[in-house]
Amino acid sequence: MNGLKLIPGWLRARLGWHTLGLVASLVIIGIAVFVLYEMLRHIRPGEVLEAISGTELWRIGVAALFVAGAYFTLTFYDWFALRTIGKPQVPYRVAALASFTSYSIGHNIGFSAFTGGTVRYRIYSAHGLGAVDVAKLCFITGLTFWLGNIAILGLGITIEPWAASAVDHLPPWVNRLIGLALLGGLAAYVVWVGLKPRRIGVGKGHWTVTLPGWKLTLLQIVIGIIDLSFCAAAMYVLMPQQPYIDPIALGVVFISATLLGFASHAPGGLGVFDAAMLVALPQFETEPLLGALLLLRLLYYVTPFAIALILMGSRELMMSRRRIAATRGLSVDPLAALPVIEPDDSSSKPERRRAAG
């Protein structure tokens, strides 16, 4: 007990919240594992493979385009954040690389706030950003994500409260009130940041972040909505054709399941997202729905993860070669490493003497 007194109060509180978050994540994962076991123990793998192989190629292609659109939209999370924290000199191509690789790797490894931040720091540190700058950037990108989620989920629950009831098992009228409350809270936040500049953080200056004003906050919301809409559209295209489901209803279920997976901190929300989707959509046969979920994982998680690893590996190799070349004092241009042959003037000296004689 005496040892705990040596730990500052703010750190003890932080450790307490981290412990609470870890326990909550483990509870969510445990429930998801139990639900998945109960739902999948009688699954017929052959029918799942048949559902995957029976999906039309054009549907897979359209879903892949939607996924590409989602990752393209994610690049503007970083682009927007860089300008918010006062680092507009970082080019878009660097922001795009940092965004794509950090999200692709973070989604698959889990604990994306830490893993994604590590990848971002590795890239942005080469362009003059420090650890505090990257922390601010991650905060702004996270804010964009949550503002978009609140907006699209609030709209969806207000329009289709029955879809949310399939996830949280609350009466539709309660869910509609929740949706209206989300939209009201979002509107209040926009007004709050619009009244005067708002700063949050520790102390004054280096550890603070100035929140975007109301106009830029609306832009944040739009970016978040477009990103989530692309993801939900990819899921909708891959869904079994029967029975019919309204796109907005599927969007509510999809985003709710995504948030549960995010809260679990499991890699890609593995198990949690899938369990939530299977529970909330009982009208679909399990095997075809599971096939659609596996296809989405291949397109949204596995493929971008492989591409991100290739990009990061290539970048690290290129930077290593440049460091070695700089250490040796050589140019990256291979022609510059060739020896330069100087003419030997000593052989002409006797002839010059004879000519002089």
C-alpha positions, 0 to 999 in steps of 0.5 A: 500500500505504501508503494501506491502512495509513491504513484502520482494521483493522476497516474493512479486514476489513469491506471484505474480507467485503463483497468476498467477499460481492459475489464470491459473489453474482456467482458465484451469478448467473452460474451461474443465468444459464447454467442458465436459458439452457440450460433456456429456450433451447428454450422455447415462449413460446406454451405459457407464456402458455397455461399462465398463461391456463389457470390457474383464477381461484380458484387465483390468488385463493387464492394472492393470499390466501396472499401477503396473509397472508405480508405481514401476518405480515411486519408482526409482524417490525417490531412484535416488533423495536420492542418488543425494542429498547425502542420500544413507543410506535410504533403498529402501523399505523406498523410495518405501513407500514414493514414492508410498504413496506420488504420490497416495495421491498427485494425488488424493488430488491435488496440488501434489507438496505440498501434496506429499511433506508433505507425503514424509516429514512424512516418511523421517523425521523418517530417518534423513531427514530435510525439506530442504532435502525433498525439494531437493528430491522433486525437483529432482523427479520433474526434472525426471518427466519433463525430461521424459515428454520432451523426450517422448513428443518430440519424439511422436510429431516429429513422429506423429505431427497430434496427437498433432494437435488434442490437440493444433489445430496447423498445423502438421508442427508447432508441428513437429518443436515443437517436434524437439525443445523439443528434441534439448533443452533436448540434450542441457541440457544434454550437459550443465550438462555434461560440469561441475558440475551445482548447483542451489539454494539459497546461497551456501551449504545447500540450493543448489542442485547439478544437476546430470551429463550427465550420470545420467541425461540420466538415469533420462530420461530413468526412466521418459520414462518408467513410462510414457510408462507404463501409456500410455500402460494401456490407450491403452489396455483399449481403444475401439477396433474400430476404430484403433489408432496408439499407438504413436498417442495415447501416444501423446494425452495421455501425452498432456492431462496428462500435462494439468491435471497436470497444472490445479492442480485439483485432478487427473486432474479431468475434464481437462484430460478427456475433453482433451482426449474426444476432441482429439479423436473425432473418438471414440464414447463418451460412450465407450471412457468415459468408458475406462477413468473411468476404467483407473481412477479406476486402476490408481487413486482410487485403489492406493489411497485406498492402500496408505491410508491403508499403511499410517494408518498402519504405523502411528498406528505402530509408535504410539504404539512404542512411547507409549511402549517407553514412558512406558519403555515397550518392543514391545514384548508382552512376555516382559510385563509379570511379573517376579515371584521371589522366596521368600527366607523368607519362608526358613529362619526358616528351615535353623535355625532349621537345624543349631540348 
